[in-house]
Amino acid sequence: MSEKIEDYALIGDCETAALVGRNGSIDWLCWPAFDSDACFAAILGTHKNGRWLIAPGEDVTTISRRYLGDTLILETRFETRSGTVALIDFMPPRGKASDIVRLVRGLTGTVKMRMELVIRFGFGVDIPWVRRCEDRSLLAVAGQDMTVLRTPVETRGEDLTTVSDFEVKAGETVPFVLTYGPSHLDPPAPIDPEIALQETEKFWKDWSSRSTHDGEYRDLIMRSLITLKALTFGPTGGIVAAPTTSLPEKLGGARNWDYRFCWLRDATFTLLALMNSGYTEEASAWHNWLLRAAAGSPANMQIMYGIWGQRRLLEWEAGWLAGYEGAQPVRVGNAAHAQLQLDVYGELIDAFHQSRVAKLKLDDEANWALECAVLQHLAEVWDQPDHGIWERRGQPRHYVFSKVMTWVAFDRGIKSAETFGFKAPLLHWRTLREAIHRDVCNRGFDAEANAFVESYGSKLLDASVLLLPAVGFLPAGDPRVRGTIAAAENYMMRDGFVLRHDPREVSEEKQPIEGAFLACTLWLADACVLAGDLDKAQTLFDRVVGIANDVGLLAEEYDSIARRQTGNFPQALTHIALINTAHNLSAARHASEKPAMQRSKQ
């Protein structure tokens, strides 16, 4: 049985990441990169699908854990009747190879420990050949993959598992280092685990010290920023939505998707979160990733890409995995990459505009040429139905938020041309901007409900329309926006959290119900900030923060009935929204401009 989603913590080396349970088991890791096959997949099956457990071999009375300061170094403390040990887990920033270092430190007494290593490449199905080398390291090989385990304690094989039983006394440290390498090369060179710990701590402390935010919510913002950095694929600057696949949005349900890719939907949110926190280098890398990924014909622009900018993210099912608590299917790849989703055009143009406003160093010629090509294409397709921000897999519709973001695309294109002196067909763009605005207000607003709805002709609501004031489509004080906020509060809330879909919708899907969408709850908080209702915004923000796990991590959704986090974990968009809302609340009290104001004033 896997741990609860919120019982996991994250470690990573800025090219991949692992989930470590409170029980000392690493139950998820894709090696060597975020989008590689998993070699530990127990979270989606059983321990036989791969895991790495280090924990006391006796009854544990208390478990506590923390990150060591502003780092991604995890310490888990196990207290037993015979003593206390600390398990320190981390992945050094990527060198020539990728390493996981696990240090077992004796704090008090003498504790009997157990180590079980189950390596299963190919998402939990490929059993490697294991042999002991002359230096007593253990080499495991299957196909293209190889790992090397180095530790001073004795190990043995039991039932296709490498195990070790050992004791740790107060003051002693027992190291374990597992290293990945391509199987056709020589085994990677060993590293010194204590030096690696010092270097990793320095890396994260140096990175964290660059944050320019030292006011309210500093610790919350910092942990979310570190998480965002951990989800960044260093070689390209692309940021994955989450390091996991198929953690269910509905416990026991079928809404299980692969999030190990980079979404254009998150573009502007991400840029503002990074830039407003002082991380212009990461913001520039993300901007440049966007530019490269979207290069080519605008007609072929996708809603998501791989970490290198790959376009074919073919979806298939790993039928041998039972799924997280039985939630099937387990999906690898994401078929939604081929959908038409009009809102991404607006996100791209807005991201480029915000980059210019923030004075990031850009290739203006390449950027503007791409933007003009995108807007030329968008002028021909903005009035088509699409699949919407939530990637619905049914028939396309005229989603209101998609249309709003096409308005944003032309609005930001006009503003960039006017502000920075670029040549553009401004009369044509202004005409389209006005036509789209009129179309949305006429066809996307339900006068009877006094609210903007999910799609043209629908009576249902959608949480994405809470972003209308934040993107500047209408001011927060507009009666239609106030009516939309009131309708969302009336129909879209469950136990104080915002659902992304209207629960009145008749769906073919049966129970269990989807969790509340945490980013949407924070979007409502942002709308309240813009409307001047800071107390309500603060309450919503505190509610989201209150369900973060013990090390400050948040998934995509929250099931308030089961009181559990759901969806892929940790979720970049949730942490990005938390950073932006924290900035919004802080700025509103000090009359400065932060994310909600930066976009809405356009």
N, C-alpha and C positions, 0 to 999 in steps of 0.2 A: 504494500500500500504506500503510495507516494505521500509526502508531506502536504499540508495545505499550501496553496500557492504563496500565501503571505509568510509562510515559515521558511522561505528560501531567501538567501542573500546572494549578491552578485560579486564575482571577481572577474577580472579580465585584463588583457594586455593591449587594448586598443586595436585589435584585429579579430579577436573572438572573445567569448565570455562564457563563464560557467555558473551554474546555480548550485549553491551549497545549502543543504538543509540544516535545520537546528540539530538534527541527530548526527551531524558530522559526515553526511553522505553527499558527495557530488553526484547529482542525479541527471545533469544535463550539460553537455559540452559538444559543440561542433568544432572539429579540428581539421585543418589549420585556420579556417576563417569562419565568420558568422554564417555564411551560406554553404559551408561544407557539410558532408554527412556527419551525423552525430556518432561519437564513439561511446558516450554515456547517454542513454535514452530511458533510464528507469522512470523518469517522471511521466513518460507516456506509456509505460508498460509495467514491468516488474524489475527486480534487481538483476534478473537474468538477461535483460536488455542493455546492461552496462551501467556500472556505478563505481564509485570509489569511496568506501566507508573507512573512517578512522574515528573510533570512539572507545570509551571505557568498555571493557569486557565484564563489567560488574554493574550492579544497579546504580543508576544515576539519580540523585536526589534533587539537583537543581541544574538548570541550563540557563546561561545568560550569554549574550553576545553583543558586540559593538564593532564599529570600524575604528581603527586607531587614528583619531584626529581626522583631519581633512584628507584622508587617503582612501584607497580601495583595498586596504589590508584588513582582513576580517579576523577578529579574535572571538572564538567560542570557548566559554569556560564550562567545564563539566565538574560538578561536585559529587563526590561519592563518600561513603562512610570511611573509606580508607585514605582519602586525600582529594586534592583538586589539581586538575590539569588544564592548560590553555592550549587550544588548537589554533594555530595561526596559519591562515590560508591566503595566498596571493599569487598573482601571475606577474612576473617582472615585465616591464615594457619590452616589447619584442626586440630581440637581438637577431642573431643568425637563426635561432630556433625559438620555438614557443615552449615555455615551461610552466608547470604548476608546482609550487613549493608548498609543502605542508610541514609545519614545525610543531611537534608535541613537546610542550614545556611543562615540567613538573613544578607545581607551585607549593603544595603541601603534601606531606605523607608520601605514600607509594601507591600508585594506581596501576592495576592491570589493564592493558590496552589490547584492542583487536583491530587489525587492518584487513580489509577485504577489497581486492581490486578485480573488477570484472570489466575487461575491455571488449567491446562489441562494436566493431566498425560497421558502416553501412546502415546507420539508424537501428542499431541494436540486434543485427542478425548475423554479421560476419565474425566468426570466431577465429582469432589469430593463432598462428604458431608461436609458441613461447619457448625461448631457450636462454640458458644462463651463459653469460660471457666470461672471459678470463678475469675481468675486474669485478666479477660477481654481480654486475648489473643484469637486469632481466630485459631481454629484447623481444618485443611482440610485433609480428608482421602479418599483414593480410592485404594482398593486392598492392595498391599504391601507398598504403599507410604503414607507419612504424612508430612505436613508442619505446622509450627506454625508462625503466624504473631504477633509481639508485637510492639505496638506503643502507645504513650500517647494520640493521637488524636482520635476523634470519627470516627468510620467507620460504614457503612451500606451496605446492599445488594441491588443491582440493576441489574436485567436481568442477573443473574448468575455471577455477578461481584462484588467484594468487593471494595467500593469507599469511598473516604473521600475528603471533601472540607475544607480547613483550610487556615489560614493566617500566614505568618512569618514576623516578624519585625526585623529591624536591630539589631544584637547582639543576636538574638534567634537561637536555634537549635532544630529542630524537628527530632527525630530518628525513623527509621523503621528497624526492624530486622526480616528477614524471615529465618527460620531454618528448615532443613530437618531431618527426622528420620524414621526408619522403623515403620510401623503402628502397629505392635504387641507389641511395647515397650511403656513405658511411654513417654510423650512429653519431648524433650530435655530441659535441664535447660537453663534459660535465661542467656545472657551475657550482660556485660556493654558495650554499643556501643562506648563510648569515650575511655575506656581502650582498647577495641579491636582495635580502630584506632591507638593508641599509639604503641600497640604490633605489629600490622601489619606493621606500618612504620618502626619500629626497625628491624623486620625480613628482610624486603627487603633492607634496607640500609646496614645491616650487610652482607647480601648475596652479594650485589653489590660491597661492599668494598673489596671483595676477588679478584676482577678482577685485573689481572696483566698488562692490556693494558691501558696506560695512554697517548698515543701519538695521532697520526692523527686519525680522525674519531671516537674518543672516545665515543661521545654521540650516534652515529649511532650503533656502536658495542654494547654498553651497553643496548640500548632499545631492540635490537635483542636478546641479551643474556637473558634479563628478560623475553621476550616472549618465548624463548626456555625453560626456567625454568618453566614458567606457563603451558607449554604443556607437562611437565614431570609428569607422574603418580608416585607420591612420594613413595608409598609402594613397587614398583618393579623397578623403574628406567627407565621403558619404556617411549618413547617419541612419542606422537601421531603426525601424519602428519598434522592434523588440528583438532580443536574442533567441526567441523561442518560436516554435510552431505548435498550433493545435491545442494550446491551453484554452479550454472552452469558455465562450461568452455566456453560454447556458450550461450550468453544471449538469452533466449527463446528456447534453444535447448535441446537435450536429453543426453548430456554428463554430467551427474549428478551422482557423486559417493560419497560413504561414506568414509571419510578420518579419522575416529576416531580410527585408528589402528596404529600399529608400523611397518614400512617398513624396511626390511634389506637393500634395495637400498640406504638408507640414512646413513648407518652405519659408514663408514669411514669419510664422510663429517662431521658428527655430532661429532665424536671423536676429530677430528682435531680442529673444532670450539671451543669445550670446553677446550681441553688441551692447546691450544695456548692462551687462555684467562685466564688461571689460575684455571679452574674449574675441577681439577683432581678427586675430589670426585664424581661429576656428571658423568664424563667420565668413572670412574670405575663402577658406578651403571649401566650406559648404556652398557658397556662391559659385565658385569655379566648378564644383561637381555638378551643380544644376546646369551651368552653361554647357558643359561637355555632354551631359546626359541628354539634354533637349536638342542638341545640335542635329541638323538634318531637316527633313521636310516637316513643317508644323503639322501636316495631316497625319504624320506617324507618331506624334508626341504621345507618350504613355502617361498613365497616372502613377506608375512606380517603375523603378529600375533596380538592377542588381547593384551590389556594392562597387563594382568596377564600371557600372553603367550598362550592364548587360540588359538586353531587351526581351529575350525569350525566357520567360519564367514559368515553364510548362508545369502544370499541376498534375500530380499523381497521388495515389493513396498507398500508405505503408500498411498493408492489411495484416501484417504479423504483429503489429503493436495494438494492444488492447485499448489504448487511449487513456487520458487522464481521468481516473475514476470512471472508466468505461465510456467516456465521451468519444464517439466515433463519427466519421472517419478521422484518421490521422493523415493530414494533408502535407505534401511537400511541393513547393512551388505555389503560384497563385494565378489562377486563370483570370482574375480581375485585371491583370496587366493589359489585357486586350480590349477592355471596355472603353467606350467614349465617355469621358467625364469632363464636362466643360469647365468646371470650377478650377481645374489645374492651370488653365491658361491665365486666369486672373491671379492665381497664386504666384506663378512665375514672373509675370510683369510687375506685380507688386513687390516681390522680393528684390528684383533688379532696381526698382525705384528706391526702395528703402536703403539699399546698398549705396546708391549715389548720395542720398540725403545724409547718410552717416559718413560719407567721404571715404568709403573703402576704396582701395586701389583696384580699379577695374580696367579691362580692355574695352573702352567705350565703343570703339568701332565694331568689334565683334558682338558685343552685347546689343547695341542698337540695331544692327543688321538683323539679328535673330528676333528681336522684339517686333520690328516692323514686319517681318515675314509672318510671325505668329498672329499679329493683329490683322494682317491682310487675309490670312486663312480664317480667323475667327469671325471676320465680317461676313463670311459666306456660310458659317455653320452655327452661329450663336443661337439661332431660332430652332435648332433641331432638338428633339428629345434625347436624353442621355440616361446614364445609370445612377447619377447622383453621387454625392460625397460619401455615402455609405455603401456604395458599390453593390446596389441591389442586383440580383441575378435574374430578375424577371424581365418583363417588357420595359423598354425605355419610356421615360415620361419627361414632361417639362418641369423639372425640379426647380423650385423657386431659388434656392441657394446657388444652383448652377448658373442661373440667369443673372443673379446678382453679381457673381464673380466675373461674368463676361463684361458687365458694366464696370467693375473694378479694373479689368484689363485695359479698357479704353480710357478710363479716367486717369489711371497712372501713366499710360502712354502719353496722354495729353499733358499731364503735369511734368513729366520728364522733358518733353520737347520744349515746353514753355520755360521751365526753370533752368535747363542746361543748354538750351539753344540748338537742339537737334532738329534736323530737317524732317518734316512729317506732314502728311495730308490732314492737317488739323480740322478743316471744315468737315471732311468726311467722318473723322473720328468723333467730333462733337455731335454730329447728326446721329450717329449710331448710339452714342452714349445716351442721348436724350430719348431715342426710340426704345432702347432697352429699359430705361428707367420707367418710362410710361407703360410699357408692356407688363413689367413686373407689378407695378402698382394697380393696373387695371385687372390683370388676370391672376395674380398671385395673392391678392388680398381679399379675404372673406369679410365683407362689410357686416354681415349678420353676427359673425363671431368676433369682429373687430380685431382680427389677427391675420398675419401672413401665414400661409399654410405650406404644407410639404410640396405640393405640385399643383399646377394649374387644374382647376376643376375639383380639387380634393377638399374635403371637409376636415381632413386630419392635419395635425400639427407635426412639426419636425424641429428638433433642437438646434439644427444648423442655422435657422433663421434668427436665433438669438445673437448671431454675429453681425446682423445688419447695421446696428449703430457702430460697432467696432471697426468695420471696414469702410464706414463713411457713406453708406448708401442713403441713410436717413439719420437725422440727429436723434439722440436718445429721448429728447423731450417731445418728439413728434407723437401725436395721439395714437397713430397706428403702431408705432414701436411700443409705446406704453401698453397698448392693448395686447400686443403679441407677448410681452413679458407677463402680463396678468394671466393670459390664457395658458401660457406654459406653466406658470405656477399652479394653475387650477387643474390642469389635465396631465402634465408631463412629469409630475413629481411623485416619487415614492420614498416615504420616510425621510424627506428633506433632500434627496438627491434627484438629479435630473435624468430622465430617460432620453435616449436619442430618438426612439420611435414612439409614436402615439400609442398608448396601451389600448385605445379603443379600436385599433386596427384589427380587422378580421384576418387571421393568418392561418395557413394550412399547418403551420408548426404547432405542436402541442407543448404542454408544460414539459420541462421547467421553463420559467420565464427568464429572459435575459437580464443581466445586472444593469444597474444604472451606470451611465457613461460618465466617468469622472471628469474628463476634459469639458464635457457639456455643462456640468455643474459649475465649473470654473468660468465658462463662457457666460453663464447667467450672472455670476458675480461681477464679471467685467462690465456687462450691460448695466448692472445696478450702480457700479462706480460712475459710469458715464451719466446715468440718470440722477446722480447725486445722493443715492441711498446707500451710504457707506456702511451703516449698521447691518443692513441685509447682506451686503457683499461680504462683510467680515464674517457673518454667521455661516455663509456658504463655504467660504475659504476654510474656516476653522473645522467645519464638518468634514471636508475632504482630508485635511491634514490629520484629523483625528483618527482616520482609519488606515493611515500609513502603518507599515509594520514596525517592529522594534528597531530596525536599522534605517528607517525613513524611506522605504521603497513602496511604490504603488503600481498596481496592475492597470489594465485598461478599464475595468468595470468593478462594481461592487454590488453583491447580492445582499441587500439589507435584510432580507428575510432569514437567509442562512448566516448572515453576518460574516461573509467571506469575500475576499477579493476573487475576481474571475477575469478571464481573458489572458492574453499573452503578457509576460512579466519579465522585468519591469518595462513599462510602456513609456516610450520617449514622449509621445504627445501629452500624456498626463503630467509628466515632470516638466515639460516645456510650458504647459498651461499653468502649472503651479508657480513657476518662476515668473511668468508674465503677470499673473494675478497678484502675486506678492509685490512686484514692482508697481502695479497699478494702485494698489491700496496705499502703499508707502508714498507714492507720488501725489495721490489725491490729497493727502494730508499736508503736503509740503508745496502744493501748487506748481509742481514740475511735470514735464511731459514724459510719459512712459508708454508701453505698448498700445493700450487702448486709444490713447490720445494721438499717438504717432500715426496710426492708420486712419482714425476717424477724421482727423483734420484735413485729410486730402480731399 
